[in-house]
Amino acid sequence: MLERYGHGGDLRTAEEAFDIPAQKFVDFSSNMNPFGPPPSVKEVLHHYTETIGQYPDPAVRGLRRKLAEKHDIDENSIVVGNGAAELIDLIVRALQPKLTTLAIPCFDEYGDAIRKTGGAIYEIKLSEHNHFTLHSNFEHLCEAAAAGSLFMLGSPNNPTGQLVDPELIHALLSRGAYVVVDEAFMDFVPDEAKYSLIHEATRNERLFVIRSMTKFYSVPGIRLGYIVGMPRTLSGLKRLQIPWSVNSLAQLIGEAVLDETEYAERTLSWLQDERTWLTSALQALGFEVNPSAANYLLVRIPRNAGLSASMLQLEMGKQGVLIRDASRFPGLDHTYIRIAIKLRTQNEQLLMALSKCLSIRR
């Protein structure tokens, strides 16, 4: 099982499973920007030996200041963390919700964080017939909203790629619920201003927005994310955070990549075209592709293929191509896989490997 530790992108496990060197895999199981880190990252690494002997800034002031400028918000409304995973854990520990509602399928770490605190989970299963959209469950979600309860929602949601209608969030807040919106992939959305709730989070004490910096800028090895909320409500979260949670290299890289406007524009332009092309190519092979606003696709294996997600993952791995077994996400069955969108030559390699697997089974 490649998701032994709960995530895609585990090249070490893949190397052991398939006896192929890690650098030889084409990895569609993790959703990183395929352009790789922007040029400024190499520049930071080149000079990092000059400051590695110093402690990192415990308040992450430089990066918080740049993030505040980017979003036009108060820097005191931002807490930077060791990736979105740390922030998910911290906000749950800070709020200590007795009941948390999850719309499944969703990122499994939401449930993990809640179970660690002993909280109860209420699951609302999204329908594949409506492309797993939250809007189709509007009334059901609102009925679950109670004063003091918590909702954890991804926008775009992982693994479905669906955005959350901000009006739904407003409706939940109006009923007294707390809402954490995971916007880890929002940077890939061209009209993010229409969907992001960052500004609302600085004005509502029951709303929090989590962002990741590692996916869009392709630097998952450094672990970097941030959460936005009202300074007063973030104070409890900061008290739980360990000192120097964000190392100095992560802080420097975070500051540098925020200036990479050409890189960001290039990524957004590429993604819209490539997502459309890859969707059509997968459909031509018989796969059902869920509409996505992100840099990944939730895909259903052809019903006549005679392959489960784990079987297809195994056959693809033998060819040096890694995909995500999406049945590992709560709410999805063995017919679903998740595929990152990569560059055209890599996507063509994916399609060739998929075609070979289908032809063997048929």
Residue pairs with C-beta under 8 A, 6 or more apart in sequence:
1 310
1 325
2 8
2 10
2 13
2 14
2 17
2 29
2 313
2 317
2 322
2 325
3 10
3 324
3 325
3 328
4 10
4 13
5 13
6 108
6 109
6 112
6 328
7 30
8 27
8 29
8 30
8 31
8 322
8 324
8 338
9 27
9 29
9 30
9 32
9 220
10 29
11 22
11 25
11 27
11 322
12 22
14 20
14 22
14 25
14 27
14 317
14 322
15 21
15 22
15 25
17 317
18 317
18 318
18 320
20 320
24 320
25 320
25 321
25 322
26 320
26 321
26 322
26 342
26 346
26 349
26 350
27 322
27 340
28 321
28 322
28 323
28 324
28 339
28 340
28 342
28 346
28 350
29 322
29 323
29 324
29 338
29 340
30 220
30 324
30 340
31 158
31 185
31 215
31 294
31 295
31 296
31 340
32 214
32 215
32 218
32 220
32 340
33 215
33 216
33 217
33 218
33 267
33 295
34 218
34 340
34 341
34 342
34 343
34 346
35 218
35 263
35 266
35 267
35 270
35 343
36 218
37 217
37 218
37 219
37 257
38 217
38 256
38 257
38 260
38 263
39 260
39 263
40 253
40 256
40 257
40 259
40 260
41 217
41 219
41 253
41 256
41 257
43 256
44 249
44 252
44 253
44 256
45 249
48 248
48 249
48 252
51 248
51 252
52 248
52 249
54 248
55 244
55 248
56 244
56 246
56 247
56 248
56 251
57 248
57 251
58 243
58 244
60 80
60 246
60 251
61 75
62 251
62 255
63 80
63 226
63 246
63 251
63 254
63 255
64 75
64 78
64 80
64 226
65 75
66 254
66 255
66 258
67 75
67 78
67 80
67 226
67 254
67 258
68 74
68 75
68 77
68 78
70 258
71 198
71 199
71 228
72 199
73 198
73 199
73 202
73 228
74 202
74 231
76 231
77 201
77 202
77 228
77 229
77 230
77 231
77 234
78 226
78 227
78 228
79 87
79 226
79 227
79 229
79 234
79 237
79 238
79 241
80 224
80 225
80 226
80 246
80 251
80 254
81 87
81 90
81 224
81 225
81 226
81 227
81 241
81 245
81 246
82 223
82 224
82 225
82 245
82 246
82 250
83 212
83 214
83 223
83 224
83 225
84 182
84 184
84 210
84 211
84 212
84 225
85 109
85 223
85 225
86 223
86 225
86 241
86 245
87 210
87 225
87 226
87 227
88 109
88 110
88 113
88 152
88 180
88 182
88 210
89 109
89 113
89 116
90 227
90 237
90 240
90 241
91 180
91 208
91 210
91 227
91 237
92 100
92 113
92 114
92 116
92 117
92 119
92 150
93 113
93 116
93 117
93 237
93 240
94 236
94 237
94 240
95 150
95 178
96 117
96 119
97 114
97 117
97 119
97 148
97 149
97 150
97 178
98 119
98 120
98 148
98 149
99 119
99 120
99 121
99 122
99 146
99 149
99 150
100 110
100 114
100 119
100 120
100 121
100 122
100 149
100 150
100 151
100 152
101 121
101 122
101 123
101 124
101 141
101 144
101 145
101 149
101 150
101 151
101 152
102 110
102 111
102 121
102 122
102 123
102 124
102 151
102 152
102 330
103 123
103 124
103 125
103 126
103 134
103 137
103 141
103 153
103 157
104 123
104 124
104 125
104 126
104 329
104 330
104 331
105 126
105 132
105 157
105 159
105 160
105 326
105 329
105 330
105 331
105 332
106 152
106 153
106 154
106 157
106 158
106 329
106 330
106 331
107 154
107 157
107 158
107 159
107 182
107 329
108 328
108 329
108 330
110 152
110 182
111 121
111 330
114 120
114 121
114 152
115 121
119 150
122 144
123 330
123 331
124 137
124 140
124 141
124 144
125 331
126 132
126 133
126 134
126 136
126 137
126 160
126 331
127 136
127 137
128 290
128 300
130 136
131 160
131 162
131 290
131 291
132 157
132 160
132 162
132 290
132 298
133 162
134 141
134 153
134 157
134 162
134 164
134 165
134 168
135 165
135 168
138 168
138 171
141 151
141 168
141 171
141 172
142 171
142 172
142 175
144 151
145 151
145 171
145 172
145 175
145 176
145 177
146 175
146 176
146 177
147 175
147 176
147 177
148 176
148 177
148 178
149 176
149 177
149 178
150 177
150 178
150 179
150 180
151 172
151 177
151 178
151 179
151 180
152 179
152 180
152 182
153 164
153 169
153 179
153 180
153 181
153 182
154 164
154 181
154 182
154 183
154 184
154 185
155 162
155 163
155 164
155 181
155 182
155 183
155 186
155 195
155 197
156 162
156 163
156 185
156 186
156 188
156 189
156 292
156 293
156 294
157 163
157 164
158 182
158 184
158 185
158 294
158 296
159 296
159 298
159 324
159 326
159 329
159 332
159 336
159 338
160 290
160 292
160 298
161 185
161 290
161 291
161 292
161 293
161 294
161 296
161 297
161 298
162 290
162 291
162 292
162 293
163 189
163 195
163 293
164 181
164 195
166 195
166 197
166 200
169 179
169 181
169 197
169 200
169 207
170 200
172 179
173 179
173 204
173 206
173 207
176 206
177 206
178 206
178 207
178 208
179 206
179 207
179 208
180 208
180 209
180 210
181 197
181 201
181 207
181 208
181 209
181 210
182 210
183 196
183 197
183 198
183 209
183 210
183 211
184 210
184 211
184 212
184 215
184 225
185 212
185 215
185 216
185 294
185 295
185 296
186 192
186 195
186 196
186 211
187 211
187 215
187 216
187 264
188 215
188 216
188 267
188 268
188 271
188 293
188 294
188 295
189 195
189 293
189 294
190 268
190 272
196 209
197 207
197 209
198 209
198 211
198 228
200 207
201 207
201 208
201 209
201 228
201 229
201 230
202 228
202 229
202 230
203 230
204 230
205 229
205 230
205 232
205 233
206 233
207 229
208 227
208 228
208 229
208 233
209 227
209 228
209 229
210 225
210 226
210 227
210 228
211 225
211 226
211 227
211 228
212 224
212 225
213 219
213 224
213 225
213 226
213 254
213 257
214 220
214 222
214 223
214 224
214 225
215 295
216 264
216 267
217 253
217 257
217 260
217 263
219 253
219 257
222 247
222 249
222 250
222 253
223 250
224 246
224 250
224 253
224 254
227 234
227 237
229 237
257 263
271 295
271 341
274 341
274 343
274 344
274 347
275 292
275 295
275 297
275 341
277 344
277 347
278 297
278 339
278 341
278 347
279 289
279 297
281 347
281 351
282 289
282 297
282 299
282 339
282 351
282 354
283 289
285 302
285 351
285 354
285 355
285 358
286 302
286 304
286 305
286 358
287 299
287 300
287 301
287 302
287 354
288 299
288 300
288 302
289 297
289 298
289 299
289 300
290 297
290 298
290 299
290 300
292 298
295 340
295 341
296 338
296 339
296 340
296 341
297 338
297 339
297 341
298 326
298 336
298 337
298 338
299 326
299 336
299 337
299 338
299 339
300 335
300 336
301 307
301 308
301 309
301 312
301 335
301 336
301 337
302 358
303 335
304 362
305 312
305 358
305 361
305 362
306 361
306 362
307 315
307 357
307 358
307 361
308 327
308 334
308 335
309 325
309 326
309 327
309 334
309 335
309 336
309 337
310 325
310 327
310 334
312 323
312 337
312 354
312 357
313 322
313 323
313 324
313 325
313 337
315 357
315 360
316 322
316 323
316 353
316 354
316 357
319 353
319 356
319 357
321 349
321 350
321 353
323 337
323 338
323 339
323 350
324 337
324 338
324 339
325 337
326 332
326 336
326 337
326 338
327 333
327 334
327 335
327 336
329 336
329 338
339 350
341 347
342 350
